[in-house]
Structures are given as structure tokens and as C-alpha cells.
Amino acid sequence: MMRAEAVTDFAIRYGFLILLAGLVVFFAFAAPGFATPRSAVFVFQSVAITGILALGVTCTLVVGGFDLSIGAVATSALMLSAYSMVILEHPAIVAVALCLGMGALVGLVNGLLIVTFRVPDLLATLGMMFLLIGLQRIPTQGNSIATGMALADGTVAEGRFAEAFLWIGRHRFDLVIERLVPVPVVIFILIAVMIWLFLGHTRHGRLMYAIGSNERAAALAGAPVSAYKIGAYVISGITAAIGGILLAARLGRGDIASGNNLLLDSVAAALIGFAVLGAARPNAFGTAAGALFVGILLQGMTMMNAPYYTQDFVKGAVLVVALVFTFYLSSRRGSAARR
């Protein structure tokens, strides 16, 4: 009996990490070129933006909420930064400030809708998602933004993306002999560490977990529940805007369709994080590992020439199996402990 419990505990804590390592080994043999520095760079780049958005979702999950608007916020930040620099000819610092302000404002509105007006989080953020998808298309009549594009008044856009802005999306730091570490990856790691420290090692983070576990009990204990819930959505909006800025800096244009998969990939990363180290709850380390898993999975499938329409199916299957495995074994372990 004790041996079976030990095996169950080991599977809950380390099963996902073993699966992640096995996935890397599988693709290294099955996909020619997967185990190369160039492939690693592609994985890191995709992980960075997805992971940053997923960390924002994690903060809303911690307080018992959910944010469906992150993909639309990221795409809006991409389009806003392009519009600011290419059409309005603003400097990079102004474009970045506008995007961060927009993300914070969207998060604040989401939080107020949920807390003050009692709109369910899924409905509030879904409505915001559709609002932003439509709003970002209005100034350019649904067109992408690039230097030299024709404007509605018959003029030509003469602005361009600042070199300093493009640097944050395209520069790579040297690692031994190869330029392997893109700036977005460094930003992702910094944000992940900050959120990990905030959620796991500060009083505010512990209060957020308490609110997510039992909001009424937290309120009776004197916690400012409304402020923390609104703050979680503001964090989510800002991180989504950062992801959009990095995507714009990497592409060098305002591509209206470039953020289509950001929501699904980010949500998958955040939810897969529940299975990492048996946490069974939202956490920054698990989210980062989940983002890495999604990035490796998509890169490996792409290099194996898997049809694009199978990728969402595989992601969904992995997510369902990981969560069922984690929560089922956790509930079994809890039942055994009570007996």
C-alpha cells in the first residue's frame, strides 16, 4: 500500500516533467533538425510571447477568475504600436507607453465589470475580446499596417518602426558561441520570476490565493477582495500588452491576423501548469513549464510536417490528459489519506 502511494506521489509530482523530457527526446530523433540551435531559437521565441500572456492568465486564475481577452489585448497592442509609429510617427517610447496604458485600462475595465457590475468573468472578458477585435480594425479599415501603405485620405504612411523598438523583438544575446537568447526570452524570464516571487513569497500573493480558494472567507478575514481581483485583471492586461509589443517588434509591421492563436496557446500553457510538480493550482513555474511544453510540441510537429489542423487537437488532448491525470490522482491520494 505504501509503495503504491509512493508511486502515485512520484507520478503526480514528476510525471509532467518526465513527459516534457520524453517529448524533447522523441522530436530529437523523429524530426530532423529539431535538436539544433536554430530550432531552439524558434522554440524560445514562441514560448516567450505565449508564456508572458499565460502568466497574466495565471494571475486571474489565482483569484478564481479567467481572462479570455488576452489574445485580443495583445493584437490590439501590436496594432496600436504600429499605428503610433507608422501613421502618427510617434517615437518608440510613446508607442510602448500607449500600449501599456491600453493594456492596464482594459484590465481595469474587465475588473470593474466583474467586481462592480457582477458580470461573470467569462462573459465580461469574452465581450471585451470581441470589442477589441472590432476596435483594432476600425482605424485601418481592417488592413495591416506597414510603412508606405495607402491611407484612407489618399496619403501614404511615411513613419517607420524605430530601430530601438525592433531591437527588443529581434536582438539575440550571445550564449557561448551562438546567438541563442532573444530579448523576448529574457523579458519572459524576468516577468516569470517576478510573478513567481509575488504569488508565492509575498503577503499579497498569499491573499490572492486565499481569495481564489474561498472568496467569502477571505472577505470576512478583512482582505480587500475587490481590489485584489481588479489588480489581477490589470496585471493580465499589462502582460498581454507586453506580449503584443514584443510580437510587433519581431514582425516589424502591424499584422492584423498575427495573434490569432495567442489565446488558445496561452490558456493551454496556464492550465497545463496545474499538472507541474503536482501543484493542482495556478502557479508561475508551472505556467512557464506549460509554455515550454506547448512551444516544443508545436515546433516538433511543424518540423515533422504534421498538418496544421492536427495541432489544436494534439494540444487539447495533451491538456485534457494532463489535467485529468493530475486531479484524478490528487483526489485519489486525498481520499486514501482521509481513510
N, C-alpha and C positions, 0 to 999 in steps of 0.2 A: 504493500500500500504506500509506504513511504517512498519507495523507488518510483512508483507511478506519479506521485505528486511532484517529485524532483524533476522528472522528465517533463511534466506539464509546465512547471515553473520555468524550466530552461527554454521550452518551446515558446512560451509567452514572451519572455524577455529577449531572446536572441534569434527567434525564428525569422523575423523580417530581415535582420542584418545578414543572416546566413543566405536568405533568398536573394538579397541585393548582391552579395559577393558571387553567388552562383550565376546570377544574370550576367555579371561582367565576364566571368569565365566562359559562359556559353557564347556570348556575342564575340568574344575574342577569337574563338575557334570557328564560329559559324558565319561571321561577317568579315570578309577580307578588308583589312584597313581599319577595323574598329579600334584595335589596340595601338593607335598611333597618336603622336602629339596633335596633329591636325583634328582628328576626331575628338580628342579630349577638349580642345578649344571650343568646338561646336557644342559639345555637351555642357560645358561650363557656361557658355553664353546663354543657352536656352534655359538652363537651371536658374541663372541669376534673376532674370526678369520674372519668370514664373514663381520662383521662391520668394521674391520680395512681395508680390501680390498675395501669395499664400500666407505669409507671416501676418499681413493685415487681417486676412480672414480668420487666422488663428486667434487674434485678439478679440474678435467679435464672438467666436465660438466659446471663448473662456467665460464671457459674461452671459452665456446662454442664448446668444443671438446668431445671426448669419447674414452675410453681405453678398448679395447677388449682383451688385452694381460695380464691382471692382474692375471687370473687363472693360465696361463702358467708360469708367473713370480713366483707366489707362489709355484707351484710344482717344478720349477727349483731350488728355494731356498731350498726347502725340500731335493731334491736330492743332491744338492751341499753341504749342511751341512753334510749329511750322508756320501757322498764321501770323504769329507775333513777329518772327524773324524774316520770313519771306515776303509777306504782304505789308505788314506795318513797319518793317525794318527796325525792330527793336534790338538792342544788344542782348547777348545770351543771358545775362543776369536777370534782366527784366522778364524774359520768356520763362526762365526757371521759376522766378518768384510768382508769376501769374499761374503757372501750372500747380505749384504747391498750394497757393491760395485757393485755387479752384477745388483741389482735392480735399482740403480742410473744410471748405464750405459745403461740399457735397456730403461729407461725413457728418457735419453738424446738422444739416437738414435731415439726413437719414435718422440720426439720433433723436432729433426733436419729433419727427413723425412717429417714431416707435415709442418714445418715452412719454411725450406730452399728449400726443393725439391718439395714443393706444392703437396705432396701426400695426398689425403683425409684421415682424421683421422681414419675412419672405415677401410679403406684398409690398411693403414700403420700398425695399431695395429693388424689387422687380420693376415697380413703377418708375423709380429713378433710373434704372438701366434703360428702359425704353425712351424716357425723356432725353437722356444724354445721347443716345444713339441718333435720335432725330435732330437734336440741337446742334451736334457737331457737323452735321451735313448742310445746315442752312446757309452759313456764310459763303460756301463754295459751290452751292447747288449740287452737292453730292460728289464733287470731284476731289481727287487727291491734290495735294499742294506741293509744287516744285518751282524752283527758280525758272523764270521765263514763261510761266503759264499765263494764258489769257484770262483777264478778269472780266467781270460782268459789264463794267463800264467801258470796255474796249481797250483798256490799257494793259500793259504787261507787268507782271510782278518782277521787280528788279532786286529785291532783297535776297539774301542767301544765308544758309546756316553758318554761324560763326565757327571758326576753327576750334576755339576753346570748347564749344558745345559738342562738336563732333568728337573731340578728344575723349570725353567721358564715355562714349559709346564704342569707340574703335581702338583706343590705345591698349596695348598689352605690355605688362611688366615682364622683365626677364626672369626666368626660372632656370638656373644652371646655364644651359646653352640655348634654350628655346624660349621664344616669347610666348609663354603659355597662359599667363594670367591676365585676362581682360579686366579693365577698370570696373565694369559692372559686377564682376565676381567679387572684387574687393569690397564694393559697396554692399552687396548682398551679405557677405560675411559679417561686416560691421553692423548692419541692421539686425541680422540674426542674433549676434552676441548681445546687442543692446536689449532686444526684446526678451531673450532668454534670461538675462540678468534682471530685467524689470519684472517679468512674470514670476520667476522662481526665487528671487532673492531680495525682493522689496516688500514692504508692507502693502503698498498699492497693488502689486501683483497678487498677493495672497487674498486681498479683499475682492479682487476681480474674480478669482476662482471661487471664493465663498458666495459671491452673487450668482455665479453660474450654477453652483450646486444647489443653493436654496435662497432665492432672492428675498423671500419674506423674512426668513431668519436673519439674513444679513441686515435688512432694514430695521428689524427690531433691535439688533445689536448696535444700531447707530451709524451704520455705513451709509454714505451718500450714494445710494444706488443709482439714481438718475444721472448724476454727474459722471460716474464711472462708466455707465452704459453708453452715454453720449460720447465720452472720451474714447471708448473702444472704436466707435464708428469713425471718429475723426482720425484716429491712428490708421484705420483701414483705408480711408480716403487719401491720406497723405502718402502712404506706402504705394497705393495704386498709381498715384500721380508720379511718384519717383520711377516706377516701372515704365510708365508711358514716356517719361523724359528719356530714359535710357534707350528705349526702343527707337524713339525719334532720332537720337544721337547716333545710333547704329545704322539706321536706314538712310539718314540724310534727306528725308522727304516726309511729307505728311501723307502716308498711305492709309486710305480710309478703311481698308479691309485687313490691315496687318494684325489687328488684335482680336481676330475672330475666335481663336482657340484659347485665349488667355484665361477666361473664366473657368472653363472646364478643367484645364490643366492645373490651375491654381487650387481650385476646390479639391481636386483629386489629391494633390500634394498635401494639403492641410488635413484631409480626412485619413489618408494613409498614415500620417504622423501619429494617429491614435494607436497604431499597431507597433510602433518602435519602442523597444525596451519595455513592452507591456504596460505602457503608460495608461492606456484606455481613457485618455482625456487629451484635449488640445494642448500642445506644447511646442516651443520654438525648435528644439533639437529634432523632434520627430518630423516637424514640417520641413525642415531643411533636408533631412534624410529622404522624406517623401518626394521633394522636388528633384533631388538627385536621382531617385529611382525612376520618376517619370521621364527625366531627361535622357537617362541611359536607355530606357525602354524604347522611346521614340527614335533616338539616334540609331540604335541597333536594328530596329525594324526597317527604318529607312534604308540603311546600308544593305539589308538583306532583300531590298526591293519588295517589301510587303506592300500590298495595295493600301492606299491611303485610307480607304473606307473600313479597313480592319483595325486601325489604330485605336479608335474610340472604343470599339468592342473589347479589345485587349485591356485597355486602361480600366474600363468599367469592371471587367471580370477580375482583374487583379485587386481593385479596390474592394469589391464585394467579398472576395475570398479573404483578404487581409483583415477586414473588419469583422466578418463572421468568425474567423479563426480566433481573433483576439477576444472579442466579447463573449463568445461561447465558452472558450476555455477559462476566461476570467470568472464567468458565472459558475462554471463547474467547480472551480477552485474555491470560490466563496461558499458554495453550498456544502462542499466537503468540509471546509473549516468550521461552519456552523454546526455540522453534525458531530 
